[in-house]
Amino acid sequence: MGRKIQFRRGPEAERLQTVLANGEPGWSPETEQLFIGDGQTLGGQPLSMGRYKVISTDTQAAIGGKYMFNAGCKLHLPDNVPEGSQIQFNVLTSANLNANNKAKIIAPAGKSLRKDGETGTEYHTSLIINRTAIYVNSEWEIL
């Protein structure tokens, strides 16, 4: 008989204040994301998601998440994340985004967002291209 393994799960705000034990799994039902503890990182380390979460309303991103814009809305990047954390995003062809209706990536309050050497607090796009936001040197960078 195998060993019983329990998952810790609960609200995202609670997960972000909890250090999961080394190897302990945790599930965030709000972000539909699995995390594994390393015994020191608040909230654990995210496992890469095998699917995109389709969004059409303003959404708080989770590290390791993949998001597909279905409408012009905002994706808020998380704060206080480990160096090298990443988030992927794209736009559906059926989203009908244009110059007046764009998907928006929003940096955390008081933080910056860098793209092609320019720094700001928001990144707007209507392009159907896969992008990655990575957290390096205490700021988010769009690749």
PERA-V137163 format. One record per residue. SS is DSSP state (@ for helix, = for strand, . for the rest). OMEGA is omega in radians with two decimals (999 if undefined). Layout:
ss: (SS	SS)
omega: (OMEGA	OMEGA)
//
This chain:
ss: (.	.	.	.	.	.	.	=	=	.	.	@	@	@	@	.	.	.	=	.	.	.	.	.	=	=	=	=	.	.	.	.	=	=	=	=	.	.	.	.	.	=	.	.	=	=	.	.	.	.	.	.	=	=	=	.	.	.	=	=	.	.	.	.	.	=	=	=	=	.	.	.	.	=	=	=	.	.	.	.	.	.	.	.	.	=	=	=	=	=	=	.	@	@	@	.	.	=	.	.	=	.	=	=	=	=	.	.	.	.	.	.	=	=	=	.	.	=	=	=	.	=	=	=	=	.	.	.	.	.	=	=	=	=	=	=	.	.	=	=	=	=	.)
omega: (3.14	3.11	3.09	3.11	3.11	3.08	3.00	3.10	-3.13	-3.11	-3.13	-3.14	3.11	3.14	-3.10	3.12	-3.06	3.02	3.09	3.12	-3.14	-3.14	-3.12	3.11	3.07	-3.10	3.06	3.14	-3.14	-3.12	-3.08	-3.04	3.10	3.12	3.08	-3.12	3.04	3.11	-3.13	-3.07	3.07	3.09	-3.12	3.14	-3.12	2.96	3.14	-3.13	-3.14	-3.13	3.06	2.99	-3.13	-3.10	3.08	3.05	3.13	-3.00	3.01	-3.10	3.02	-3.14	-3.09	-3.09	3.06	-3.04	3.12	3.14	3.07	-3.12	3.07	-3.14	-3.09	3.00	-3.09	3.13	-3.11	3.13	3.08	3.14	3.13	3.07	3.13	3.10	-3.13	3.08	3.11	3.10	-3.13	3.13	3.06	3.11	-3.13	-3.07	3.14	3.06	-3.13	-3.09	-3.13	-3.09	-3.03	2.95	-3.08	3.05	-3.01	3.08	3.06	3.14	3.11	-3.14	-3.13	-3.13	-3.07	3.06	3.12	3.09	3.11	-3.12	3.10	3.12	3.13	3.01	-3.12	3.11	2.96	-3.12	3.09	-3.12	-3.14	3.13	3.07	2.99	-3.14	-3.11	3.12	3.11	3.07	3.03	3.08	3.08	3.10	3.12	999)
//
